[in-house]
Amino acid sequence: MTFTCKENGRLDLIMSKELDKSRAQIEKFIKNIGVIVNDKEVKKPGFKLKTGDKIEYEFAMPQEQKNEYRVDFDIDVLYEDDDILVINKPPFLTVHPAPSVKEATLVDWLKQKGVRLSTISGEERHGIVHRIDKETSGALVIAKNDEAHINLSNQLQDKSMGRYYLAVIDLPLKDNLTIDKPIGRNRKNRLKMDVVEGGKVAKSAFVKLLESEKSRFELIAVKLFTGRTHQIRVHLNSLSRHILGDGLYGFKSQNGKISRVMLHAYVLYLKHPKTGRDLEITAPLFEDFKDVLEKYFNKERVYESIAPDFVVTSFSTDF
């Protein structure tokens, strides 16, 4: 297939307009397959085109992938407008499709609901700006258009968007603290991350909220300054602490009674990508998390300890 360039500009941008496909998708095909410009192969998305250049391509642009898995669940929406959607992700729900995922994902649910989403990250990651591990629950923001996606991604970089997490750990911390230790792939187990020399910069702040009645466990709040894979779990592991339910990093569940990692993205803060208005959205706890809190902690004190305002203000300016 061929077309003639009608304006000067980058190859990926012009092909994106001509074929009505996302720039990310076009960029991937140019790099992996290449196109012919004036009888010469080009694999650089930023190649400069001039009016009248002849572009030939032999790859077939993929159609929207059909959902192969039945979506038999619903998700609570915490906030929605024309630009963003904030949901409370349930535990055990994978965010986006992948070859290893053999079940419906959050992206499948979004497509089924007909939610208009950004495509800047490619077809398989519609609107997903940041992610949460499968077992982790809580607040997740989704971009409905490319402008919102770019704005929110910039907020992740400059830290004007972030989340406060709640976690239950297997041994109380000695004090509130900040950990600034680099994280990389564990050299002995590829499923795990670890604190490693030369890893990516990673910084987390931990605040003690409430110890269990027998001081066996502790409810803590966490604020991230970076977004590395398994960051909270890795930094806790470096202190010989582990989140309840986290068998990967060391916690041993009692006869399987704790079925997943007790980690919840509790409070999301951001600036609205269009209006600039400050938003702070709280994601209610799921029943399995509440069951653990009520089993091991004083019920009256624990719910006072997780009042959103109390959690947020627990982090001093020193962090």
Secondary structure as a PSIPRED ss2 file (coil, helix, strand):
# PSIPRED VFORMAT (PSIPRED V4.0)

   1 M C   1.000  0.000  0.000
   2 T E   0.000  0.000  1.000
   3 F E   0.000  0.000  1.000
   4 T E   0.000  0.000  1.000
   5 C C   1.000  0.000  0.000
   6 K C   1.000  0.000  0.000
   7 E C   1.000  0.000  0.000
   8 N C   1.000  0.000  0.000
   9 G E   0.000  0.000  1.000
  10 R E   0.000  0.000  1.000
  11 L H   0.000  1.000  0.000
  12 D H   0.000  1.000  0.000
  13 L H   0.000  1.000  0.000
  14 I H   0.000  1.000  0.000
  15 M H   0.000  1.000  0.000
  16 S H   0.000  1.000  0.000
  17 K H   0.000  1.000  0.000
  18 E H   0.000  1.000  0.000
  19 L H   0.000  1.000  0.000
  20 D C   1.000  0.000  0.000
  21 K C   1.000  0.000  0.000
  22 S C   1.000  0.000  0.000
  23 R H   0.000  1.000  0.000
  24 A H   0.000  1.000  0.000
  25 Q H   0.000  1.000  0.000
  26 I H   0.000  1.000  0.000
  27 E H   0.000  1.000  0.000
  28 K H   0.000  1.000  0.000
  29 F H   0.000  1.000  0.000
  30 I H   0.000  1.000  0.000
  31 K H   0.000  1.000  0.000
  32 N H   0.000  1.000  0.000
  33 I C   1.000  0.000  0.000
  34 G C   1.000  0.000  0.000
  35 V E   0.000  0.000  1.000
  36 I E   0.000  0.000  1.000
  37 V E   0.000  0.000  1.000
  38 N C   1.000  0.000  0.000
  39 D C   1.000  0.000  0.000
  40 K E   0.000  0.000  1.000
  41 E E   0.000  0.000  1.000
  42 V E   0.000  0.000  1.000
  43 K C   1.000  0.000  0.000
  44 K C   1.000  0.000  0.000
  45 P C   1.000  0.000  0.000
  46 G C   1.000  0.000  0.000
  47 F C   1.000  0.000  0.000
  48 K E   0.000  0.000  1.000
  49 L E   0.000  0.000  1.000
  50 K C   1.000  0.000  0.000
  51 T C   1.000  0.000  0.000
  52 G C   1.000  0.000  0.000
  53 D C   1.000  0.000  0.000
  54 K E   0.000  0.000  1.000
  55 I E   0.000  0.000  1.000
  56 E E   0.000  0.000  1.000
  57 Y C   1.000  0.000  0.000
  58 E C   1.000  0.000  0.000
  59 F C   1.000  0.000  0.000
  60 A C   1.000  0.000  0.000
  61 M C   1.000  0.000  0.000
  62 P C   1.000  0.000  0.000
  63 Q C   1.000  0.000  0.000
  64 E C   1.000  0.000  0.000
  65 Q C   1.000  0.000  0.000
  66 K C   1.000  0.000  0.000
  67 N C   1.000  0.000  0.000
  68 E C   1.000  0.000  0.000
  69 Y C   1.000  0.000  0.000
  70 R C   1.000  0.000  0.000
  71 V C   1.000  0.000  0.000
  72 D C   1.000  0.000  0.000
  73 F C   1.000  0.000  0.000
  74 D C   1.000  0.000  0.000
  75 I C   1.000  0.000  0.000
  76 D E   0.000  0.000  1.000
  77 V E   0.000  0.000  1.000
  78 L E   0.000  0.000  1.000
  79 Y E   0.000  0.000  1.000
  80 E E   0.000  0.000  1.000
  81 D C   1.000  0.000  0.000
  82 D C   1.000  0.000  0.000
  83 D C   1.000  0.000  0.000
  84 I E   0.000  0.000  1.000
  85 L E   0.000  0.000  1.000
  86 V E   0.000  0.000  1.000
  87 I E   0.000  0.000  1.000
  88 N E   0.000  0.000  1.000
  89 K E   0.000  0.000  1.000
  90 P C   1.000  0.000  0.000
  91 P C   1.000  0.000  0.000
  92 F C   1.000  0.000  0.000
  93 L C   1.000  0.000  0.000
  94 T C   1.000  0.000  0.000
  95 V C   1.000  0.000  0.000
  96 H C   1.000  0.000  0.000
  97 P C   1.000  0.000  0.000
  98 A C   1.000  0.000  0.000
  99 P C   1.000  0.000  0.000
 100 S C   1.000  0.000  0.000
 101 V C   1.000  0.000  0.000
 102 K C   1.000  0.000  0.000
 103 E C   1.000  0.000  0.000
 104 A C   1.000  0.000  0.000
 105 T C   1.000  0.000  0.000
 106 L H   0.000  1.000  0.000
 107 V H   0.000  1.000  0.000
 108 D H   0.000  1.000  0.000
 109 W H   0.000  1.000  0.000
 110 L H   0.000  1.000  0.000
 111 K H   0.000  1.000  0.000
 112 Q H   0.000  1.000  0.000
 113 K C   1.000  0.000  0.000
 114 G C   1.000  0.000  0.000
 115 V C   1.000  0.000  0.000
 116 R C   1.000  0.000  0.000
 117 L C   1.000  0.000  0.000
 118 S C   1.000  0.000  0.000
 119 T C   1.000  0.000  0.000
 120 I C   1.000  0.000  0.000
 121 S C   1.000  0.000  0.000
 122 G C   1.000  0.000  0.000
 123 E H   0.000  1.000  0.000
 124 E H   0.000  1.000  0.000
 125 R H   0.000  1.000  0.000
 126 H C   1.000  0.000  0.000
 127 G C   1.000  0.000  0.000
 128 I E   0.000  0.000  1.000
 129 V C   1.000  0.000  0.000
 130 H C   1.000  0.000  0.000
 131 R C   1.000  0.000  0.000
 132 I C   1.000  0.000  0.000
 133 D C   1.000  0.000  0.000
 134 K C   1.000  0.000  0.000
 135 E C   1.000  0.000  0.000
 136 T C   1.000  0.000  0.000
 137 S E   0.000  0.000  1.000
 138 G E   0.000  0.000  1.000
 139 A E   0.000  0.000  1.000
 140 L E   0.000  0.000  1.000
 141 V E   0.000  0.000  1.000
 142 I E   0.000  0.000  1.000
 143 A E   0.000  0.000  1.000
 144 K C   1.000  0.000  0.000
 145 N C   1.000  0.000  0.000
 146 D H   0.000  1.000  0.000
 147 E H   0.000  1.000  0.000
 148 A H   0.000  1.000  0.000
 149 H H   0.000  1.000  0.000
 150 I H   0.000  1.000  0.000
 151 N H   0.000  1.000  0.000
 152 L H   0.000  1.000  0.000
 153 S H   0.000  1.000  0.000
 154 N H   0.000  1.000  0.000
 155 Q H   0.000  1.000  0.000
 156 L H   0.000  1.000  0.000
 157 Q H   0.000  1.000  0.000
 158 D H   0.000  1.000  0.000
 159 K C   1.000  0.000  0.000
 160 S C   1.000  0.000  0.000
 161 M C   1.000  0.000  0.000
 162 G E   0.000  0.000  1.000
 163 R E   0.000  0.000  1.000
 164 Y E   0.000  0.000  1.000
 165 Y E   0.000  0.000  1.000
 166 L E   0.000  0.000  1.000
 167 A E   0.000  0.000  1.000
 168 V E   0.000  0.000  1.000
 169 I E   0.000  0.000  1.000
 170 D C   1.000  0.000  0.000
 171 L C   1.000  0.000  0.000
 172 P C   1.000  0.000  0.000
 173 L C   1.000  0.000  0.000
 174 K C   1.000  0.000  0.000
 175 D C   1.000  0.000  0.000
 176 N C   1.000  0.000  0.000
 177 L E   0.000  0.000  1.000
 178 T E   0.000  0.000  1.000
 179 I E   0.000  0.000  1.000
 180 D E   0.000  0.000  1.000
 181 K C   1.000  0.000  0.000
 182 P C   1.000  0.000  0.000
 183 I E   0.000  0.000  1.000
 184 G E   0.000  0.000  1.000
 185 R E   0.000  0.000  1.000
 186 N C   1.000  0.000  0.000
 187 R C   1.000  0.000  0.000
 188 K C   1.000  0.000  0.000
 189 N C   1.000  0.000  0.000
 190 R C   1.000  0.000  0.000
 191 L C   1.000  0.000  0.000
 192 K C   1.000  0.000  0.000
 193 M E   0.000  0.000  1.000
 194 D E   0.000  0.000  1.000
 195 V E   0.000  0.000  1.000
 196 V C   1.000  0.000  0.000
 197 E C   1.000  0.000  0.000
 198 G C   1.000  0.000  0.000
 199 G C   1.000  0.000  0.000
 200 K E   0.000  0.000  1.000
 201 V C   1.000  0.000  0.000
 202 A C   1.000  0.000  0.000
 203 K E   0.000  0.000  1.000
 204 S E   0.000  0.000  1.000
 205 A E   0.000  0.000  1.000
 206 F E   0.000  0.000  1.000
 207 V E   0.000  0.000  1.000
 208 K E   0.000  0.000  1.000
 209 L E   0.000  0.000  1.000
 210 L E   0.000  0.000  1.000
 211 E E   0.000  0.000  1.000
 212 S C   1.000  0.000  0.000
 213 E C   1.000  0.000  0.000
 214 K C   1.000  0.000  0.000
 215 S C   1.000  0.000  0.000
 216 R C   1.000  0.000  0.000
 217 F C   1.000  0.000  0.000
 218 E E   0.000  0.000  1.000
 219 L E   0.000  0.000  1.000
 220 I E   0.000  0.000  1.000
 221 A E   0.000  0.000  1.000
 222 V E   0.000  0.000  1.000
 223 K E   0.000  0.000  1.000
 224 L E   0.000  0.000  1.000
 225 F C   1.000  0.000  0.000
 226 T C   1.000  0.000  0.000
 227 G C   1.000  0.000  0.000
 228 R C   1.000  0.000  0.000
 229 T C   1.000  0.000  0.000
 230 H C   1.000  0.000  0.000
 231 Q H   0.000  1.000  0.000
 232 I H   0.000  1.000  0.000
 233 R H   0.000  1.000  0.000
 234 V H   0.000  1.000  0.000
 235 H H   0.000  1.000  0.000
 236 L H   0.000  1.000  0.000
 237 N H   0.000  1.000  0.000
 238 S C   1.000  0.000  0.000
 239 L C   1.000  0.000  0.000
 240 S C   1.000  0.000  0.000
 241 R C   1.000  0.000  0.000
 242 H C   1.000  0.000  0.000
 243 I E   0.000  0.000  1.000
 244 L C   1.000  0.000  0.000
 245 G C   1.000  0.000  0.000
 246 D C   1.000  0.000  0.000
 247 G C   1.000  0.000  0.000
 248 L C   1.000  0.000  0.000
 249 Y C   1.000  0.000  0.000
 250 G C   1.000  0.000  0.000
 251 F C   1.000  0.000  0.000
 252 K C   1.000  0.000  0.000
 253 S C   1.000  0.000  0.000
 254 Q C   1.000  0.000  0.000
 255 N C   1.000  0.000  0.000
 256 G C   1.000  0.000  0.000
 257 K C   1.000  0.000  0.000
 258 I C   1.000  0.000  0.000
 259 S C   1.000  0.000  0.000
 260 R C   1.000  0.000  0.000
 261 V C   1.000  0.000  0.000
 262 M C   1.000  0.000  0.000
 263 L E   0.000  0.000  1.000
 264 H E   0.000  0.000  1.000
 265 A E   0.000  0.000  1.000
 266 Y E   0.000  0.000  1.000
 267 V E   0.000  0.000  1.000
 268 L E   0.000  0.000  1.000
 269 Y E   0.000  0.000  1.000
 270 L E   0.000  0.000  1.000
 271 K E   0.000  0.000  1.000
 272 H C   1.000  0.000  0.000
 273 P C   1.000  0.000  0.000
 274 K C   1.000  0.000  0.000
 275 T C   1.000  0.000  0.000
 276 G C   1.000  0.000  0.000
 277 R C   1.000  0.000  0.000
 278 D E   0.000  0.000  1.000
 279 L E   0.000  0.000  1.000
 280 E E   0.000  0.000  1.000
 281 I E   0.000  0.000  1.000
 282 T E   0.000  0.000  1.000
 283 A C   1.000  0.000  0.000
 284 P C   1.000  0.000  0.000
 285 L C   1.000  0.000  0.000
 286 F C   1.000  0.000  0.000
 287 E H   0.000  1.000  0.000
 288 D H   0.000  1.000  0.000
 289 F H   0.000  1.000  0.000
 290 K H   0.000  1.000  0.000
 291 D H   0.000  1.000  0.000
 292 V H   0.000  1.000  0.000
 293 L H   0.000  1.000  0.000
 294 E H   0.000  1.000  0.000
 295 K H   0.000  1.000  0.000
 296 Y H   0.000  1.000  0.000
 297 F C   1.000  0.000  0.000
 298 N C   1.000  0.000  0.000
 299 K H   0.000  1.000  0.000
 300 E H   0.000  1.000  0.000
 301 R H   0.000  1.000  0.000
 302 V H   0.000  1.000  0.000
 303 Y H   0.000  1.000  0.000
 304 E H   0.000  1.000  0.000
 305 S H   0.000  1.000  0.000
 306 I C   1.000  0.000  0.000
 307 A C   1.000  0.000  0.000
 308 P H   0.000  1.000  0.000
 309 D H   0.000  1.000  0.000
 310 F H   0.000  1.000  0.000
 311 V H   0.000  1.000  0.000
 312 V H   0.000  1.000  0.000
 313 T H   0.000  1.000  0.000
 314 S C   1.000  0.000  0.000
 315 F C   1.000  0.000  0.000
 316 S C   1.000  0.000  0.000
 317 T C   1.000  0.000  0.000
 318 D C   1.000  0.000  0.000
 319 F C   1.000  0.000  0.000
